[in-house]
Amino acid sequence: MPRTCRDTFLRLSEYLDGNLSARVCNEFQQHMAICPECRIITNTLRKTIELCRRLPQYPIPPEVSRRLRALVRSRLAQDRAGASLCRGG
C-alpha cells in the first residue's frame, strides 16, 4: 500500500468521525479523489457504521459485562507489562 493509502487507512475512523483538522481532511479527500481503493474502503466502512447504528440495541447481561470488563483489564495489563519490558531492553 503506498504511503498515502496507509496514512488514509490509519486516519479513516478520525475522518468518518469528523475529527480531522481542515488541512488533513482536505488532504484525505484529495487522496480519495484519485484512489479508488481508498474510496471503496471508506464508503464500505461508512455504510457499515450506518447499518450498525440501525440495529436494535439489547442490554448486555450482567455476567457477560463483568467477564468482558475483566478480560479487557487483563489484556490492558498484559500490554502495559509488555511495553515496560520493551522500554527497559
N, C-alpha and C positions, 0 to 999 in steps of 0.2 A: 504494500500500500504506500503510495507516495506520501511524503511528509504532510502535505496539506490535507490529504484524506485522513491520515492518522490524527492530526490535530482536530479535524472536523468531528471524527468519531469520539474522541476524548471529551469534546465540549458539547456533544449532542444534547444531553439532558439539560445543561445550562441554557442552551439555545431554545429548546422547546418550553422551558420554564420561564423564559423571558429574563434570564439573569446575566446576560452578557452586556458588556458596555456597547455603546453605539458603534464604536470603531470595530470591535471584534465581531459584532453581529453583522456589520456591513461586509467584512472580510469573509465571514461564514457564508453569507448569501452570494457573494461573488464567486466563491468556490463552487457552491451548489449549482450556479448558473452554467458552469462548464463541465460539471462532473455528474453524469447520470447515475453512477453507482451511489454516490453520497445522497443524491436526491431520492433515490429509491429507499435507501436505509432510513432517511429522515422521515419520508412520508409513511413508511411502514410503521415506524415507531409511533409517529403522531396518531395514526389510525388505531394502533393497538391501545394506546392510552385512552383514546376516546371510547373505544369499545369496553375497556375495563371499567371506566367511570360509569357506564350504563348498567353494569351488572348489579344485581341486588346485593346488599351488604347483610351479612349474617354475623351475629356475635360469635366470638371465639370462646369455646368452652373454657372455664377457668383452669382446668388441669392442663389443657393444651397450651394456654397462655403461659402458665407457670413453667412448663417444660421448655417452651421456646425461649423465654427470657433467660432461663438457666443455661441453655445451650449458647445463646449469644454472649452472655457474660463469660462463659468458659472459653469460647473462641477468641474473644477480645483479650482475655488474659493471656492466652497462648501467643497471640500476635504480639502483644507487648513484651512478653518474655523473649520471644524470638528476636524482636527488634533490639532489645537491650543487649542480647548476646552478640548481635552483628556490630553494634557500636563499640563494644569492648574488644572485638577481634581485629 
